[in-house]
Structures are given as structure tokens and as C-alpha cells.
Amino acid sequence: MRVTERLQALFGPATQGDTKAPVVHKHDVFESASQEDLEHFVVETDAEGHHYGVRKEAD
């Protein structure tokens, strides 16, 4: 018996839910704080295609 078969016997089959239902994204306090921090950066791409974040200049 393979490991996945043993786990399925113990926990039951994996449930997938409705795969056609839209994903509902809920923002929590931590995510809102992270979004505020990231608003101070802009993504730049160099000549070789590397992406990196640069802090925005203060106006």
C-alpha cells in the first residue's frame, strides 16, 4: 500500500469543492498593512530582464 493510499484510508478522499466557483478573496488586517507598505515601491526591469523593487521618490 502506498503512502497516499494509507492517508486516504485514514483521512478519507480529498475534497475539491466546486472548481467552477469564483475565488473569493478577503482582505485581512495583515494583508491591508502589507499592501500599504508595497505602495511605496515600484517594480523596475533592467536590460537583462531582471525585476527588482525600487522605493518611490518622495514628492
Residue frames as a rotation matrix with the C-alpha (Angstrom) as fourth column:
MET 1
0.581 0.814 0.000 0.00
0.814 -0.581 0.000 0.00
0.000 0.000 -1.000 0.00
ARG 2
-0.267 -0.683 0.680 1.39
0.642 -0.652 -0.402 3.40
0.718 0.329 0.613 -0.94
VAL 3
-0.860 -0.151 -0.487 1.59
0.485 -0.534 -0.693 6.35
-0.155 -0.832 0.532 1.42
THR 4
-0.808 0.588 -0.026 -1.22
-0.566 -0.764 0.308 8.26
0.162 0.264 0.951 -0.33
GLU 5
-0.149 0.769 -0.622 -3.48
-0.107 0.613 0.783 5.21
0.983 0.183 -0.010 -0.14
ARG 6
-0.416 -0.065 -0.907 -2.79
0.829 0.382 -0.408 4.89
0.373 -0.922 -0.105 3.58
LEU 7
-0.963 0.051 -0.266 -3.56
0.076 -0.892 -0.446 8.57
-0.260 -0.450 0.854 4.15
GLN 8
-0.560 0.809 -0.176 -6.75
-0.612 -0.261 0.746 8.28
0.558 0.526 0.642 2.11
ALA 9
-0.134 0.490 -0.861 -7.81
0.397 0.823 0.407 5.27
0.908 -0.288 -0.305 4.19
LEU 10
-0.581 -0.179 -0.794 -7.11
0.814 -0.115 -0.569 7.24
0.010 -0.977 0.212 7.37
PHE 11
-0.769 0.176 -0.614 -8.49
0.047 -0.943 -0.330 10.69
-0.637 -0.283 0.717 6.43
GLY 12
0.342 0.886 0.313 -10.82
0.461 0.132 -0.877 9.86
-0.819 0.445 -0.364 3.54
PRO 13
0.047 -0.312 0.949 -10.63
0.996 -0.062 -0.069 11.19
0.080 0.948 0.308 -0.02
ALA 14
-0.815 -0.388 -0.430 -9.56
0.408 -0.912 0.049 14.74
-0.411 -0.135 0.902 -0.70
THR 15
0.336 0.940 0.065 -12.43
0.788 -0.242 -0.566 17.13
-0.516 0.242 -0.822 -1.30
GLN 16
-0.623 -0.592 0.511 -12.02
0.782 -0.479 0.398 19.61
0.010 0.648 0.762 -4.11
GLY 17
-0.303 0.592 -0.747 -15.13
0.171 -0.737 -0.654 21.69
-0.938 -0.325 0.122 -3.67
ASP 18
0.741 0.596 0.308 -16.73
0.459 -0.115 -0.881 23.43
-0.490 0.794 -0.359 -6.63
THR 19
-0.262 -0.957 0.121 -13.86
0.725 -0.113 0.680 24.01
-0.637 0.266 0.723 -9.05
LYS 20
-0.314 0.205 0.927 -16.00
0.826 -0.423 0.373 26.27
0.469 0.883 -0.037 -11.25
ALA 21
0.732 0.568 -0.376 -16.96
0.682 -0.608 0.407 28.65
0.003 -0.554 -0.832 -8.45
PRO 22
0.453 -0.586 0.671 -15.14
0.022 -0.746 -0.666 32.01
0.891 0.316 -0.325 -8.47
VAL 23
-0.241 -0.639 -0.730 -12.42
0.861 0.206 -0.465 32.53
0.448 -0.741 0.501 -5.88
VAL 24
0.808 0.493 0.323 -13.49
0.245 -0.780 0.576 34.95
0.535 -0.386 -0.751 -3.16
HIS 25
-0.261 -0.961 -0.090 -10.54
0.657 -0.109 -0.746 36.98
0.707 -0.254 0.660 -1.91
LYS 26
0.835 0.544 -0.087 -11.00
0.402 -0.495 0.770 38.51
0.376 -0.678 -0.632 1.53
HIS 27
-0.056 -0.859 0.509 -8.57
-0.010 -0.510 -0.860 41.12
0.998 -0.054 0.020 2.83
ASP 28
0.597 0.154 -0.788 -7.48
0.763 0.193 0.616 40.89
0.247 -0.969 -0.002 6.43
VAL 29
0.950 -0.214 -0.227 -5.61
-0.074 -0.861 0.503 43.44
-0.303 -0.461 -0.834 8.56
PHE 30
0.125 -0.973 0.196 -2.19
0.191 0.218 0.957 41.94
-0.974 -0.082 0.213 7.80
GLU 31
-0.097 -0.132 0.987 -2.80
0.969 0.213 0.124 41.99
-0.226 0.968 0.107 4.05
SER 32
0.832 0.434 0.346 -4.01
0.497 -0.860 -0.115 45.59
0.247 0.268 -0.931 4.14
ALA 33
0.731 -0.633 -0.254 -0.87
-0.187 -0.545 0.818 46.62
-0.656 -0.551 -0.516 6.06
SER 34
-0.132 -0.796 0.591 1.35
0.519 0.452 0.725 44.76
-0.845 0.402 0.353 3.56
GLN 35
0.282 0.328 0.901 -0.41
0.955 -0.188 -0.230 46.46
0.094 0.926 -0.367 0.65
GLU 36
0.995 0.072 -0.070 0.22
0.084 -0.978 0.190 49.88
-0.055 -0.195 -0.979 2.21
ASP 37
0.314 -0.949 -0.020 3.93
-0.065 -0.042 0.997 49.04
-0.947 -0.312 -0.074 2.59
LEU 38
-0.216 -0.411 0.886 4.20
0.771 0.485 0.413 47.88
-0.599 0.772 0.212 -1.03
GLU 39
0.764 0.555 0.330 2.62
0.642 -0.598 -0.481 51.08
-0.069 0.579 -0.812 -2.35
HIS 40
0.723 -0.561 -0.404 5.95
-0.325 -0.792 0.517 52.82
-0.610 -0.242 -0.755 -1.62
PHE 41
-0.370 -0.860 0.352 7.77
-0.054 0.398 0.916 50.65
-0.928 0.319 -0.194 -4.19
VAL 42
0.602 0.439 -0.668 7.76
-0.717 -0.072 -0.693 50.39
-0.352 0.896 0.271 -7.97
VAL 43
0.469 -0.412 0.781 8.96
0.333 0.902 0.276 47.34
-0.818 0.131 0.560 -9.96
GLU 44
0.369 -0.468 -0.803 11.79
-0.825 -0.563 -0.051 48.07
-0.429 0.681 -0.594 -12.38
THR 45
0.837 -0.156 0.525 13.25
0.330 0.908 -0.257 45.80
-0.437 0.389 0.811 -15.06
ASP 46
0.072 -0.889 -0.453 16.88
-0.366 -0.446 0.817 46.00
-0.928 0.107 -0.357 -16.14
ALA 47
0.017 -0.139 -0.990 18.31
-0.992 -0.123 0.000 45.35
-0.122 0.983 -0.140 -19.62
GLU 48
-0.864 -0.402 -0.302 18.75
-0.435 0.899 0.051 41.62
0.251 0.176 -0.952 -18.85
GLY 49
-0.144 0.923 -0.356 15.11
-0.211 0.322 0.923 41.20
0.967 0.208 0.148 -17.81
HIS 50
-0.621 -0.101 -0.777 15.67
0.686 0.409 -0.602 41.04
0.379 -0.907 -0.185 -14.04
HIS 51
0.297 0.796 0.527 12.89
0.179 -0.588 0.789 42.55
0.938 -0.141 -0.317 -11.94
TYR 52
-0.553 -0.445 -0.704 13.53
0.780 0.021 -0.625 44.40
0.293 -0.895 0.335 -8.69
GLY 53
0.571 0.811 -0.125 11.72
0.784 -0.494 0.376 46.79
0.243 -0.312 -0.918 -6.39
VAL 54
-0.627 -0.708 0.325 12.78
0.588 -0.704 -0.399 50.40
0.511 -0.059 0.857 -6.01
ARG 55
-0.203 0.536 -0.819 11.46
0.822 -0.361 -0.440 52.74
-0.531 -0.763 -0.368 -3.36
LYS 56
0.399 0.448 0.800 9.48
0.818 -0.569 -0.090 55.58
0.415 0.690 -0.593 -4.89
GLU 57
-0.720 -0.631 0.287 10.89
0.493 -0.757 -0.429 59.08
0.488 -0.167 0.856 -4.65
ALA 58
-0.194 0.634 -0.748 9.18
0.818 -0.317 -0.480 61.33
-0.542 -0.705 -0.458 -2.11
ASP 59
0.141 0.339 0.930 7.24
0.853 -0.519 0.060 64.09
0.503 0.785 -0.362 -3.86
